[in-house]
Amino acid sequence: FDGTSTLVLQAATSVSSLMFDVSANASDGRIMTLFNPAGQAGNFITVDVSGGVLVFGVRSTVALLQSTTIQRSLQAGGWHSVKLQLGAAGTLNVSVDNVTTCMIPPCSLSWGSPALPSLVAMGRVDGLSGVPSSSTAFRGCVRSVSISNAPVDLKSAVNISSTSLSPLHSLDGRPLPVPTAGCPRD
């Protein structure tokens, strides 16, 4: 992601978890927003890089309602595994590289719903209807995305469609190739 691109995935079924690997090229920016389709009420879940660490938040359209920061620095040029898992009683458990230690406890967020939002927007979210914008767009790479334990092939719209997810499109509706230039190798 170069700070201008947006990828939107829509799950056809109830979402219980989201996992992905991230490599950040900048110390600040919104990696992704989870939200419900237009017309459905609900809050948003955001994953941001702030000061080189990941901050998970629950937001309304106007304010941050709660957040937690995992004590795991995102080493520049390296890949980091991120997991959001819906737990008992609507608790959202988060981890980075299997680290669940937070800077300020608790290390989970109160979500209060039996499912996570069905839309996942990665990268720049400005211009998406009803989604809170971010002052800084994410610059970096995302790979190995899995929604409810189902892998998502970010390079092939055919595979994305066959896993009940929509093809990738830019904000103006054009199909969007997934760039990998500048992303670290394993």
C-alpha positions as CSV (number, residue, x, y, z in Angstrom):
1,F,0.0,0.0,0.0
2,D,1.4,3.3,-1.0
3,G,-0.9,5.6,1.0
4,T,-3.4,6.0,-1.9
5,S,-4.7,2.5,-2.6
6,T,-7.7,0.8,-1.0
7,L,-8.8,-2.8,-1.0
8,V,-12.2,-3.9,0.2
9,L,-13.2,-7.5,1.0
10,Q,-16.7,-8.6,1.9
11,A,-17.4,-11.9,3.7
12,A,-20.5,-13.7,2.7
13,T,-20.9,-15.3,6.1
14,S,-20.5,-14.3,9.7
15,V,-16.9,-13.3,10.6
16,S,-15.3,-14.7,13.7
17,S,-11.7,-13.9,13.1
18,L,-9.3,-11.9,10.9
19,M,-5.6,-12.8,10.6
20,F,-3.0,-11.2,8.4
21,D,0.7,-10.5,8.1
22,V,1.9,-6.8,7.9
23,S,5.1,-5.0,7.2
24,A,5.0,-1.3,7.9
25,N,7.1,1.2,5.9
26,A,6.1,4.1,8.1
27,S,5.5,4.5,11.8
28,D,1.9,5.8,11.5
29,G,-1.2,5.0,9.4
30,R,-4.5,3.1,9.3
31,I,-4.0,-0.4,8.1
32,M,-7.6,-1.5,8.0
33,T,-11.2,-0.8,9.1
34,L,-13.8,-3.5,9.6
35,F,-17.3,-2.2,9.1
36,N,-20.9,-3.2,8.2
37,P,-22.5,-2.6,4.8
38,A,-24.3,0.7,4.2
39,G,-27.6,0.9,6.0
40,Q,-26.6,-1.5,8.8
41,A,-26.0,0.1,12.2
42,G,-22.8,-0.6,14.1
43,N,-19.5,0.6,15.2
44,F,-16.2,0.1,13.4
45,I,-13.0,-1.8,14.3
46,T,-9.8,-0.1,13.3
47,V,-6.2,-1.4,13.2
48,D,-3.6,1.5,13.1
49,V,0.2,1.8,13.2
50,S,1.0,4.5,15.7
51,G,4.5,5.2,16.8
52,G,5.6,1.9,15.3
53,V,3.2,-0.3,17.3
54,L,-0.3,-1.5,16.5
55,V,-3.3,0.1,18.1
56,F,-6.7,-1.7,17.9
57,G,-9.8,0.4,18.3
58,V,-13.6,0.4,18.4
59,R,-15.0,3.6,17.0
60,S,-18.3,5.2,16.3
61,T,-18.6,7.5,13.3
62,V,-17.5,10.4,15.4
63,A,-15.2,9.1,18.3
64,L,-12.9,6.5,19.5
65,L,-14.8,4.5,22.0
66,Q,-12.0,2.2,23.3
67,S,-8.6,1.0,22.2
68,T,-5.7,-1.2,23.2
69,T,-2.1,-1.2,22.2
70,I,0.0,-4.4,22.0
71,Q,3.6,-4.1,23.3
72,R,5.2,-5.4,20.2
73,S,7.2,-3.0,18.0
74,L,6.8,-3.3,14.3
75,Q,10.4,-3.8,13.2
76,A,10.9,-1.9,9.9
77,G,11.3,-4.3,7.0
78,G,10.0,-7.4,8.8
79,W,6.7,-9.3,8.7
80,H,4.4,-9.4,11.8
81,S,1.4,-11.7,12.3
82,V,-1.8,-9.9,13.5
83,K,-4.8,-11.7,14.8
84,L,-8.3,-10.4,15.8
85,Q,-10.4,-13.2,17.3
86,L,-14.0,-12.9,18.6
87,G,-14.1,-14.5,22.1
88,A,-16.8,-15.2,24.7
89,A,-19.5,-12.6,25.4
90,G,-18.4,-10.5,22.4
91,T,-14.9,-9.8,23.5
92,L,-12.4,-9.0,20.7
93,N,-9.0,-10.6,21.5
94,V,-6.0,-9.2,19.7
95,S,-2.4,-10.2,19.3
96,V,0.7,-9.3,17.3
97,D,3.3,-12.1,16.7
98,N,1.4,-14.1,19.4
99,V,2.1,-11.3,21.9
100,T,-1.0,-10.3,23.9
101,T,0.7,-8.1,26.4
102,C,-0.7,-4.6,26.2
103,M,0.8,-1.2,27.1
104,I,-2.3,-0.4,29.2
105,P,-4.6,-3.4,30.0
106,P,-7.0,-4.8,29.1
107,C,-5.6,-6.5,26.0
108,S,-9.1,-7.1,24.6
109,L,-11.9,-4.9,23.4
110,S,-15.6,-5.1,24.3
111,W,-17.3,-5.7,21.0
112,G,-20.7,-7.1,22.3
113,S,-21.8,-8.7,19.0
114,P,-21.8,-12.4,18.0
115,A,-19.9,-11.5,14.7
116,L,-17.3,-9.0,13.4
117,P,-18.3,-6.6,10.7
118,S,-18.5,-8.3,7.2
119,L,-16.5,-5.6,5.3
120,V,-12.7,-5.2,5.6
121,A,-11.2,-2.1,4.0
122,M,-7.4,-2.1,3.8
123,G,-5.4,1.0,3.1
124,R,-6.9,4.4,2.5
125,V,-10.5,4.5,3.6
126,D,-11.3,8.2,2.8
127,G,-14.3,8.3,0.5
128,L,-15.9,5.0,1.7
129,S,-19.4,5.9,2.7
130,G,-20.0,6.0,6.4
131,V,-16.5,4.9,7.4
132,P,-14.5,7.2,9.7
133,S,-11.5,8.6,7.9
134,S,-7.9,8.4,9.1
135,S,-5.5,11.3,9.1
136,T,-2.7,9.1,7.8
137,A,-3.0,6.3,5.3
138,F,-1.0,3.1,5.7
139,R,2.2,2.6,3.8
140,G,3.4,-0.9,3.8
141,C,2.5,-4.5,2.8
142,V,-0.2,-7.0,3.9
143,R,-0.2,-10.7,3.1
144,S,-1.6,-14.0,4.3
145,V,-5.1,-12.6,4.9
146,S,-7.5,-15.1,6.5
147,I,-11.1,-14.4,7.3
148,S,-12.8,-16.8,9.7
149,N,-9.9,-19.2,9.0
150,A,-10.5,-19.1,5.3
151,P,-7.4,-18.0,3.3
152,V,-7.9,-15.1,0.9
153,D,-5.8,-14.9,-2.3
154,L,-5.1,-11.2,-2.7
155,K,-3.6,-11.7,-6.1
156,S,-6.5,-13.4,-7.9
157,A,-10.1,-12.0,-8.1
158,V,-11.2,-15.5,-9.2
159,N,-10.0,-17.1,-6.0
160,I,-11.4,-14.3,-3.9
161,S,-14.8,-14.7,-5.5
162,S,-14.7,-18.5,-5.0
163,T,-14.1,-18.0,-1.3
164,S,-17.2,-15.8,-1.0
165,L,-15.3,-12.6,-1.0
166,S,-15.8,-9.8,-3.5
167,P,-13.1,-9.0,-6.1
168,L,-10.7,-6.1,-5.2
169,H,-11.6,-2.7,-6.6
170,S,-10.3,0.8,-6.3
171,L,-12.6,3.5,-5.0
172,D,-13.7,4.4,-8.6
173,G,-14.7,0.7,-9.2
174,R,-11.8,-0.4,-11.4
175,P,-10.2,-3.8,-10.7
176,L,-7.1,-3.3,-8.7
177,P,-3.9,-5.4,-9.1
178,V,-2.2,-6.1,-5.8
179,P,1.3,-4.7,-5.9
180,T,4.1,-6.6,-4.2
181,A,7.1,-4.3,-5.1
182,G,8.8,-3.0,-2.0
183,C,7.4,-5.8,0.2
184,P,10.0,-7.8,2.1
185,R,10.7,-11.4,1.3
186,D,10.5,-14.0,4.0
